[in-house]
């Protein structure tokens, strides 16, 4: 799968891994040394994440049921938490800097497939 910001036409991640099981959602990106610029992790269902025990910062994009961006956390450093976004149905974790570089903003539609 890949993730594309339909609004801007920019690719957010050329390779998106999916975390839908309890175990895969709990594990997330733990144990990795980095998240390459072209990769992402889609966690669903999800309305908030943490970066405890992670070794690198990430960008976090909160998506509603229609894959519209409803919030974002940019450059979330290790050992931090996002706020809980109750309307979020999924979260797309991306390499730090991706949100700004792609011009992704609240209201943009993300195509994942």
Long-range contacts (C-beta under 8 A, 24 or more apart in sequence): 1-42, 1-112, 1-113, 2-112, 2-113, 3-40, 3-42, 3-92, 3-94, 3-110, 3-111, 3-112, 4-110, 4-111, 5-102, 5-103, 5-104, 5-108, 5-109, 5-110, 6-108, 6-109, 6-110, 6-111, 7-105, 7-107, 7-108, 7-109, 8-102, 8-103, 8-104, 8-108, 10-101, 10-102, 10-103, 10-104, 11-38, 11-102, 12-40, 12-61, 12-92, 12-94, 12-98, 12-102, 12-104, 12-110, 13-38, 13-39, 13-40, 13-92, 13-94, 13-98, 14-38, 14-39, 15-39, 15-40, 16-40, 16-41, 16-42, 16-92, 16-112, 17-41, 17-42, 18-42, 18-44, 19-43, 19-44, 20-44, 28-93, 29-54, 29-58, 29-93, 30-54, 32-56, 35-93, 35-94, 35-95, 35-96, 36-95, 37-95, 37-97, 37-98, 38-95, 39-95, 40-92, 40-93, 40-94, 40-95, 40-98, 41-92, 41-93, 42-90, 42-91, 42-92, 42-93, 42-112, 43-90, 43-91, 43-92, 43-93, 44-89, 44-90, 44-91, 45-89, 45-90, 46-88, 46-89, 46-90, 46-91, 47-84, 47-85, 47-86, 47-87, 47-88, 47-89, 47-91, 48-81, 48-82, 48-83, 48-84, 48-85, 48-88, 48-91, 49-76, 49-81, 49-82, 49-91, 49-93, 50-80, 50-81, 50-82, 51-76, 51-77, 51-78, 51-79, 51-80, 51-81, 52-78, 52-79, 52-81, 53-78, 53-79, 54-78, 54-79, 56-96, 57-96, 58-93, 58-94, 58-95, 58-96, 59-93, 59-94, 59-95, 59-96, 59-97, 59-98, 59-99, 59-100, 60-91, 60-92, 60-93, 60-94, 61-91, 61-92, 61-94, 61-99, 61-104, 61-110, 62-87, 62-88, 62-90, 62-91, 63-88, 63-89, 63-90, 63-91, 63-92, 63-110, 64-88, 64-89, 65-89, 66-109, 67-109, 67-110, 67-111, 67-112, 68-107, 68-108, 68-109, 68-110, 69-104, 69-105, 69-106, 69-107, 69-108, 69-109, 69-110, 70-106, 71-106, 72-99, 72-104, 72-106, 74-99, 74-100
